[in-house]
Structures are given as C-alpha cells and as structure tokens.
Amino acid sequence: MLGNTRNAKTLILWLAVSVILACAVLLKLQQQPIKFNADILDVMEISQHDRIVTAAATQPFYHRALLLFSSPNNTLTEDYLRRVQHLLADIPLVKQVYFNPQQNMDFQAIAKTYSAFPLSLLSDKALAARQRNNVEYIDQQYIRMLSQLADPLVSMTIQNAPLLNVADWLADKHPTSHWLQQGDFLYVKDGGKRYYPIFFEFDAAATKLDQAPPTIAAIQQVLQQQNTEDNVEYLSSGLIFHTAAITSRAEFEMTLFGGLSILGIVLLTLLSFKSIWPLANILLLTASSAAAGMAVLILVSNEIHLITLVFAISLIGIAVDYGYHILLMARHTQKQGSALSKHIAPALIVGGGSTLLSYLLLYALPIAFLQQVSIFVGSGVLFAIFTCLTLLSIWPGTIKNPPLKEPKITQLPAWSYKLTLYTVVIIIAVALMQWRFEDNIKSFNSTPQSLIDSETHIARLIGNQQYPRFISFSAENTQQLLQRFESVRSALIDLGYQNAQLQGIDQWLPSHARQQANADWLKQGLVNNDFKTINAYTAPMVIDTLIKQPTTLLSLDAVPDVIAQHYPAIVHLDERDYGILSYLGVISPDTVALLQKQLSFPVQLLDQPQKLTQAMLMLRQYILYFLGLATCAISLLMICRYGFLRGLKVALTPVLSALGGLALAHLIMGFVTIFHLLASILILTLVVDYVVFCQEHGKVHHVNKAINLSAITTALGFGMFVFSATPAIQQFGLTALLGITLGWIMCATLPTTITKNKG
Amino acid sequence: MRVLIGLLLVVCLGALADPKPTNIDALRQFTLTNPVGTFIQKKHIKVLSQPFISKGEYHFEPANGLTWTTIEPVQNQLMINAKGISEIQHDGSSKLMTSDNAISAMMLTLFMGNDQQLSKEFVVEKRLGCLALIPINTQIKLMIDLITFCPADDQAVLSIIEVGGNKTEIQLLPIPLIIPPPNP
C-alpha cells in the first residue's frame, strides 16, 4: 500500500498536518501554559458588576464548611477531635481547621483597637439613650458593668475608655448562638446527643469544580479511617461538599456512560466488520479528531472551560458516523486511496459541511464556552473529514474481504414515511400546545439527598447560619455608604428583622457622622457632670483629658482583619462603593420592595440563583437563535446542492428529528431546558449526515448499514445518559436518544422519490 | 467572658461547701447542703480612684440552676442553668444573654458529682490553705492569671487576678444580706 507513491504522499500529508498541529500546540504550551477554568459562573453571562459584588458577598461564607460529629453513646473524646483536626489540617487547600470560630480572636487586641476611640462608640441601647438624651443610661450601665461578677471587657477597655461605653459596645457584638462549651470545644445538644463542630476554612481554589472532589475525598478518607475506629457519625454543611458530590457524580457518570458508549462502538464495529482493522480505524479517527479539536482550541484560547469538553463530546458521534460510511463504502466498492476519497468526498463534504456550518454559527454567539464548543467540534469535524479522505481512504482495512453483493433493499411503502412524518408533526404540535422552557437553575440541582438532609439537620441544630441572603447598595464614598448601612439596618429592624441576624461591616464600624454625634453627646455629659458615678470613681485629670482631647474617629482601615474577614467586604467599583448586608434567613423580593419604599437610595437583593436563572434564560435564547440559524443554513445548503423542493425535503428530516426529539422529551419531562436544546444540535448535525449519504449514494445496503451503525452507537451512547442522576446529563441523553431514533426511522422510511436511489 | 462568671460561681458555691475544703468534692458537698448565701464583691481596678464594691445574694437549686442577684449599687439578677445565662428582666421574664459558654454544663457537671470537667479547665493546686485554679483553656488564659479560693471559719474569699493586674475579690458569707430598704 505504501508502495503506491500517491498513497504515500497522502499519508505524509496527514502526518505532516498532525505533526504541525502537535508542534504548534507544544510551542504554545511552552510560551503559555493552558489554564482550565472550572468555574461554572464563568460560562454564564452575568455582568462583571454582579459577579464582583456577589463574590464579595459570598466570600466570607463560601470558603467555609462545617462538620458536626456525634457518637451513638456520647463517648466522643477530645482526643478524637484533636486527632481529626490534626489530620484534616494537613490536607492541601485546607487553610484552617478549628473547634471554635472565635478561638483565633485576640480579644485583648480587639479591645485595645476600639479603646483608642473612647467617645465614638455606643451600643445599640446607649445609642437609643443618646437619641432620647437619657444621660443616666451611661452612668447606670457603668455601675452595672462594674457590678458584674467578672467582665474582662471592663478590665481591657477601662484604661483608655473609662466611661465603659466601649466595653458596653463590644459586649453588644457578642453573637448569640446555639453552641454550648466544653473546654476548647463547642457542642450542641439534641435528642440526648452531643454534636461537636469542626469548622473549616478553605483556600479559594478548593471550591472550584476540579479541586473540590479531591479535597473532599481526602477529608472523607480521614473521617472514614478515624470513624471506623471510634464509631463516630458526622453531618456536613458547606458549598464545597455539594460541589464535590455533584462534580464527582457527573465525572463518574461521564466515565461510566462514556466507557459503555465506547464499548458499544467497539463491539458493534467488531461485529459488523469481523476484523480488528476497521475498529482500529474508527478509534484512530475519533481519537485524532478529538485531539485536533483540542489542539486548535489550545492554540486559539488561553483558558479552556471544562464544561466545553462536556458538550464537545458530540464530536465522537459525528466522527464515528463518518468512519462507518467510509469503511462500508470501501468494502462495498472495493475502492481505496484517491478513488475512494473521490467517491465519498461529495457526501462527506456536504454532510460535514452542514455540520461544520452549524457549529461555526455557534461561534457567533457571545458566550465564551459555546464559542469554544464551536472551535473544538468545528476543528474536530474538519480533521475527521481530512482523516477520512486521506488516511482512512488509503488504509480502510475493509477491502480485503471479497466484494459483497449488495442485498436488495426492501423499500418500505411510501405511506410509512408519511405516517412517520405526520406522527412526528402531531407529537410536535401536541408538545407545542403545552410548551414550557425551564430555566430555573434549581431544576438542574443534582445535590444528593443525603447532603440536603445533612444541611437540613444542621440548620435545625444550629440555625440557618451557612447560606445567608444579601442586600447590596452603593454610595459615592465609604462614609456615605456607612450611613446607608445604618439606614438599611434601621429600616429592616422596623420591618421586624432581628438586628443580631443582620450581618455587616457596619456592626464594627459606625459612620463618622454617628461617631461624631456620640462623642459630642458624651463630652457634653462630662462637661455638665451628668455622669455622677463615673465622676466619683474616675480621676478628674482623666475626665479633663477626655473633654479636651480631639475626638478620634474609627475608620475602615482600623477594623482588625480578624473581624473584617467575617463580613462581606466593601467593594469599590466604577467610582462607587458597594456595601453588602447579609441576613441569616429568608428575605423575599416583597420585603425588598417594602424596604425600598423607606429608603431614598436603591437597594438590591443579591439573589444568585435568580441571576443564574436569568443567565440560563439568556443562554437558552442564544441557543434558540443558533438553532434557527443552523436550520436555515442547512436548508440553504441542501437547496443549493439538491434544488429547491428536494433540498427542502432533505432538510426536513434533520429538522423534524431535532424538533421531534425535543417534543418527545418535553412530553416525558414536562419542560425543555438548555440541555435538551444542546442535544438537538447533535441530532441536527448527525441526521443531516444520514440524509446526505442517502442522497449522495442512494438508499443502498452499505449506506443503510452505516446509518444503522451510527444511529445505534450514538443513540445508545448518549442514550445511556438517561440513567444519569445529574439532570443536565439526563436531559441531554434523553433528547439525543429520542431525536436520533426519530432521525433513523425517518431515514429508513425515506421514499426513493426524495432520495437518489442508486441501489 | 461569661465562661469566667460561671466558673467563678462554681468555685464560689463550692467554697461554701466546707470551711476547710481539701478538694473540689468538698466544695460541691457544701453547695448541696447550704445553697443560699450572700456576697460582697470588691473590684480593684488600676484606673479607678477607689475599689468598686457591690453586694448581693446567691441561690442554688439543682432543678432550676443558680440565681446570682446583685442588690447594691444596682439591682441585677442572673439565672444560670443548662440553657446558658439569662438576665431576669423587670417584668420577671428572662432574656438569654448568651449560651455559647460552658457555664451551665460545668455547673451541672459539678453538682451532679462529676468534677473532672473543672479539672479540664484549670490546674487545681493547694497553696497555703487556699485552692488555686490556674487556667488551662487558651481563651481564659488570655484574660485570667489565677483564681484563688481561701476559706476561713465562717466565710470564704474568692480572688480573680487578671492578666493586666486588676483584681476582683468576692467575699462569700453563708448568711442573708440585710440591706435597708430604699427611702420612699
């Protein structure tokens, strides 16, 4: 075979293209290593502003997690907890593991920081007293605090803030919670059981799709080893557990079903050709196409979305389809080399061209990951055609068999096509009558029930502290923003919300306006000798200093990091400052509307699921535009190739298959999502190939066989996904299975009046 | 902070258990037999021109917990039980101040006869007829240097020496405090 100079040249050409591609990729990787982006938010069209503000809001919460340990007989030992803490702390991307969220707080340092502002800070009650000019409150609170059995805050602050208003203010900040304490350990009691928490703080990278599973797997391994010995049970709470569970399951399913799909292809190919060479060719074709797609993607992109690769799996189905056609064609015609490539080129170019055109249209959409799908599949299809016309043409591995006498095709009656057509149209019409697009991000939630149960249990035990709601607002500068914090907080309290559950940096940083008013009021009280007890116990010189020294005002940069990190940061964006107030509970849009009525500036509920739902809606609309354009492009291409009427009839099969697949999926599931639509792209491109081959070579046995093989492998391969527990994968698989089956039936019943029957 | 209060109460109540306690068990024993008394608290704080004195009563009932009532110079009542520390309001209702402390658990553990928990928080030593409690707990260690309990014939003195040098002395007397009613 290689003796043939022409074939040798073709082989060299294929190798040259492959080597050039490989070298280019290596060169690119040397200059700039490729980054894989696993952040699901980055594939959504969410505004930069929303993304930054949402990230700031969620930052204090999303990188944290919680485990609650219990043992059936309450024999959980401190030794066990310390041992587990030690082992967990060694896991990569785990930043901190601790028993008490406040254990890292240096209260003395905090007290010292705030005591430097001796007149600026007033507790909520003292503030209310100031507003009523109730000067007695300060004196009474002074007596009350000194009368306490022991209050370290008094000792820590009284030196610099002798009115004890700072001690009072700091005491106000102590959060109420459900925890009880046993030495260094906290616990909560329920049903006679004690639950001991271990708190986690992760590196930001840990919550990414690619890092969450190994991090959680390492945690689970530690727990499994330790818990077996000590018979300990645990509950978990935290975004990272959900991310890891969902990603691991999706990966497992993709591997399982992908593996089964490949196994199906291998078995079918072996069964059909009864030789290893065609199988090797099919595998070479799919692998080289995927590699070429990846290579081009690496060359043109600096960052690849992992989700691109999930959807780019369609390429395998398309490449396998081309492979079957060329191998069966070679066997049937006993042609090889340029003769074979010339014979199959028109069908491949028209079919592949339609596919290529469809995927190139995807590039026109302003969604980065869809553009990457377009590049990957487009390049892969191009390379698959190139490999078919070069390598597989000169080395099909199927011509050693004796020429086959093509069995006669039993032409199905013309009414069978009409029956299929009308049935599909009726299915589409019925589905259209109740058509509903589902964009709600919650419908794609595939969190395992055990994790949801665990979250619910923890929420019941310790209150809903893990997933707060956020309200954001902006101002021209930090001081105006802090005043707005105070207004929003006050308005929410008026609406019945609990102050303690409204978390914001303003709790530790009153506005300068408020601080100045506090200081003025206290100074006036000192000047007027309103605080009798304080004056009796404090040296006159100290009082005099307080009155005469200029008021010091607390600013953002003075707030200790150990405190600031627990609250959403103030975001400076587009010449404005954005503040975020979080609430550990539910805030409905109606509440926000009521809140808005009380305020003179706009507030916004940062609802990430809502934002994602909107992004999904937009993405779905783009996919719909694309599908419309792809349908038009395929129709035009078919019209150009086969004439107007026949071209339209040819185009009808893939379009109806895709629509029928969607309609059937809708009738089964009750709605259609973006993942159903993405599957319909695959249906469209594959069924176009089927009808084009029927047109180009007629409904002959080897064409039918190639279509059968392709349809069976694709339908089974993607159809396996219907067993997936991940909604997105299941929706994709169901639509692909139904659509490809419909396309296959329609091709099988295509009358010769539509096809060019060479049989 | 309130961990300290609870621990102090544990020690205070225990202190009255036996005029010459030799161990924590003896303190607990007295608490069970003589659970009512008075206290006089003196705060020696460097910045104050004179010690700050307060007086009041304590009352312990195993079923309801401990009531710590300050009568002078301001009236204030704390209830300590398994739920945490509550401040008794003017209308008789109680407001939970915080529950994230070991007080109730420690107290109940102690009174139920399990003194191991107290030993986990402190190194317990005997010094010149007094019981010395040296904090082990990291958070408490940041604030408290030493707690001593010194019993005498008819009273006991509890001293809390803070890290900064401030000192609180609580004199415990197993008799009711007689305070003249305020002038009408």
Chai-1 contact restraints between the chains, C-beta under 6 A:
chainA,res_idxA,chainB,res_idxB,connection_type,confidence,min_distance_angstrom,max_distance_angstrom,comment,restraint_id
A,I143,B,P73,contact,1.0,0.0,6.0,A-B,restraint_1
A,I143,B,V74,contact,1.0,0.0,6.0,A-B,restraint_2
A,R144,B,V74,contact,1.0,0.0,6.0,A-B,restraint_3
A,L146,B,K43,contact,1.0,0.0,6.0,A-B,restraint_4
A,L146,B,F52,contact,1.0,0.0,6.0,A-B,restraint_5
A,S147,B,S54,contact,1.0,0.0,6.0,A-B,restraint_6
A,S147,B,T70,contact,1.0,0.0,6.0,A-B,restraint_7
A,S147,B,V74,contact,1.0,0.0,6.0,A-B,restraint_8
A,L149,B,I5,contact,1.0,0.0,6.0,A-B,restraint_9
A,L149,B,L8,contact,1.0,0.0,6.0,A-B,restraint_10
A,A150,B,L4,contact,1.0,0.0,6.0,A-B,restraint_11
A,A150,B,I5,contact,1.0,0.0,6.0,A-B,restraint_12
A,A150,B,L8,contact,1.0,0.0,6.0,A-B,restraint_13
A,A150,B,I160,contact,1.0,0.0,6.0,A-B,restraint_14
A,A150,B,T168,contact,1.0,0.0,6.0,A-B,restraint_15
A,D151,B,M1,contact,1.0,0.0,6.0,A-B,restraint_16
A,P152,B,M1,contact,1.0,0.0,6.0,A-B,restraint_17
A,P152,B,M143,contact,1.0,0.0,6.0,A-B,restraint_18
A,S155,B,E162,contact,1.0,0.0,6.0,A-B,restraint_19
A,S155,B,G164,contact,1.0,0.0,6.0,A-B,restraint_20
A,S155,B,N166,contact,1.0,0.0,6.0,A-B,restraint_21
A,I158,B,I45,contact,1.0,0.0,6.0,A-B,restraint_22
A,I158,B,V47,contact,1.0,0.0,6.0,A-B,restraint_23
A,Q159,B,V47,contact,1.0,0.0,6.0,A-B,restraint_24
A,P162,B,V47,contact,1.0,0.0,6.0,A-B,restraint_25
A,H174,B,T98,contact,1.0,0.0,6.0,A-B,restraint_26
A,T176,B,T98,contact,1.0,0.0,6.0,A-B,restraint_27
A,S177,B,D100,contact,1.0,0.0,6.0,A-B,restraint_28
A,W179,B,D100,contact,1.0,0.0,6.0,A-B,restraint_29
A,L180,B,A105,contact,1.0,0.0,6.0,A-B,restraint_30
A,Q181,B,N101,contact,1.0,0.0,6.0,A-B,restraint_31
A,Q181,B,A102,contact,1.0,0.0,6.0,A-B,restraint_32
A,Q182,B,A102,contact,1.0,0.0,6.0,A-B,restraint_33
A,G183,B,K120,contact,1.0,0.0,6.0,A-B,restraint_34
A,G183,B,N137,contact,1.0,0.0,6.0,A-B,restraint_35
A,Y537,B,L48,contact,1.0,0.0,6.0,A-B,restraint_36
A,Y537,B,S49,contact,1.0,0.0,6.0,A-B,restraint_37
A,A539,B,S49,contact,1.0,0.0,6.0,A-B,restraint_38
